[in-house]
Every structure is written in C-alpha cells, then in structure tokens.
C-alpha cells in the first residue's frame, strides 16, 4: 500500500506512537513510557540519565556510577551555574 506512513516506534514498548512524542538521545517514547528503568518514575519535565543505553532518574543513575576514590557523583544540568572549587 503506497502512501501509508509508518508510525514512529516507542523505544520502550515497541508500539507505534500517535500524538505526543518524547525524544531523548535520538530515541522516541510515548510520554507515559519515558520512565526510569528501575523505579518507573516518569521522567518528563525531570532530569534523566542514560547509562549503558538505559534511562534512569537521578537517584538510580547515581547508584550505578562508581566514581574514583575520594570523588562524589554530581549531576550538572544544562544552563546551570557551576562553580569549581
């Protein structure tokens, strides 16, 4: 059937997306599928983190990152004013 357009596919559930699309790092999601892979917290309008191609909220992202001894994990958001000491 020519002329039919394929729906964009949600990265999480694999179903076609009709309506609002959330795009993060060239991946597409239904708004309700854009959530932390650990706790299911919806990440729309929140900070989100990709670790090994998985989406996480800040809390669970920090649990997966192991900094060198003597350092802490700090999330820095775009446009944030950061002072290095």
C-alpha beads as a LAMMPS data file, in Angstrom:
LAMMPS data file: protein, C-alpha beads

85 atoms
84 bonds

1 atom types
1 bond types

-500.0 500.0 xlo xhi
-500.0 500.0 ylo yhi
-500.0 500.0 zlo zhi

Masses

1 110.0

Atoms # bond

1 1 1 0.000 0.000 0.000
2 1 1 1.841 3.069 -1.156
3 1 1 1.214 6.396 0.504
4 1 1 0.898 4.948 4.028
5 1 1 3.331 6.347 6.545
6 1 1 4.798 4.126 9.250
7 1 1 4.249 5.340 12.810
8 1 1 7.369 6.142 14.839
9 1 1 8.104 3.282 17.235
10 1 1 8.445 3.700 21.016
11 1 1 11.849 2.540 22.249
12 1 1 10.388 1.113 25.483
13 1 1 7.202 -0.686 24.429
14 1 1 7.767 -1.078 20.684
15 1 1 4.300 0.183 19.748
16 1 1 3.627 2.953 17.262
17 1 1 3.385 6.482 18.627
18 1 1 0.399 8.642 17.721
19 1 1 0.315 12.156 19.174
20 1 1 2.922 13.490 21.561
21 1 1 6.427 12.060 21.201
22 1 1 9.234 12.367 23.741
23 1 1 12.666 12.326 22.083
24 1 1 15.839 11.766 24.087
25 1 1 19.222 10.934 22.565
26 1 1 17.632 10.055 19.217
27 1 1 15.251 7.597 20.880
28 1 1 11.479 8.046 20.794
29 1 1 8.994 7.328 23.586
30 1 1 5.314 7.665 24.412
31 1 1 5.113 10.261 27.229
32 1 1 3.976 7.507 29.625
33 1 1 6.880 5.224 28.552
34 1 1 9.565 7.836 29.289
35 1 1 10.427 6.500 32.750
36 1 1 13.238 5.304 34.975
37 1 1 14.134 1.687 34.227
38 1 1 14.410 0.982 37.976
39 1 1 11.554 2.718 39.756
40 1 1 9.170 3.644 36.922
41 1 1 9.247 7.362 37.791
42 1 1 8.066 9.351 34.778
43 1 1 10.989 11.476 33.607
44 1 1 9.064 14.001 31.550
45 1 1 9.928 17.507 32.827
46 1 1 12.664 15.996 35.060
47 1 1 16.327 15.275 34.755
48 1 1 17.121 11.951 33.139
49 1 1 20.305 9.981 32.634
50 1 1 21.368 7.379 30.079
51 1 1 23.705 4.720 31.431
52 1 1 24.554 1.864 29.083
53 1 1 21.559 2.831 26.895
54 1 1 19.108 2.608 29.829
55 1 1 17.108 5.547 31.217
56 1 1 17.321 6.423 34.915
57 1 1 16.164 9.099 37.329
58 1 1 18.912 10.962 39.195
59 1 1 18.689 8.738 42.279
60 1 1 19.111 5.474 40.379
61 1 1 21.707 6.880 37.985
62 1 1 23.896 7.833 40.953
63 1 1 23.596 4.267 42.298
64 1 1 25.099 2.932 39.044
65 1 1 28.020 5.328 38.749
66 1 1 31.095 4.484 40.773
67 1 1 33.458 7.482 40.921
68 1 1 37.155 7.127 41.749
69 1 1 38.045 7.011 45.446
70 1 1 37.647 10.414 47.090
71 1 1 35.199 11.803 44.489
72 1 1 31.429 12.218 44.558
73 1 1 28.885 11.934 41.741
74 1 1 27.323 15.304 40.938
75 1 1 24.576 15.910 38.375
76 1 1 25.063 19.076 36.336
77 1 1 22.111 20.228 34.263
78 1 1 22.300 22.350 31.120
79 1 1 22.396 26.104 31.787
80 1 1 23.248 25.501 35.437
81 1 1 25.748 27.870 37.020
82 1 1 28.572 25.737 38.360
83 1 1 31.452 26.958 40.472
84 1 1 34.512 24.731 40.559
85 1 1 36.447 24.751 43.828

Bonds

1 1 1 2
2 1 2 3
3 1 3 4
4 1 4 5
5 1 5 6
6 1 6 7
7 1 7 8
8 1 8 9
9 1 9 10
10 1 10 11
11 1 11 12
12 1 12 13
13 1 13 14
14 1 14 15
15 1 15 16
16 1 16 17
17 1 17 18
18 1 18 19
19 1 19 20
20 1 20 21
21 1 21 22
22 1 22 23
23 1 23 24
24 1 24 25
25 1 25 26
26 1 26 27
27 1 27 28
28 1 28 29
29 1 29 30
30 1 30 31
31 1 31 32
32 1 32 33
33 1 33 34
34 1 34 35
35 1 35 36
36 1 36 37
37 1 37 38
38 1 38 39
39 1 39 40
40 1 40 41
41 1 41 42
42 1 42 43
43 1 43 44
44 1 44 45
45 1 45 46
46 1 46 47
47 1 47 48
48 1 48 49
49 1 49 50
50 1 50 51
51 1 51 52
52 1 52 53
53 1 53 54
54 1 54 55
55 1 55 56
56 1 56 57
57 1 57 58
58 1 58 59
59 1 59 60
60 1 60 61
61 1 61 62
62 1 62 63
63 1 63 64
64 1 64 65
65 1 65 66
66 1 66 67
67 1 67 68
68 1 68 69
69 1 69 70
70 1 70 71
71 1 71 72
72 1 72 73
73 1 73 74
74 1 74 75
75 1 75 76
76 1 76 77
77 1 77 78
78 1 78 79
79 1 79 80
80 1 80 81
81 1 81 82
82 1 82 83
83 1 83 84
84 1 84 85
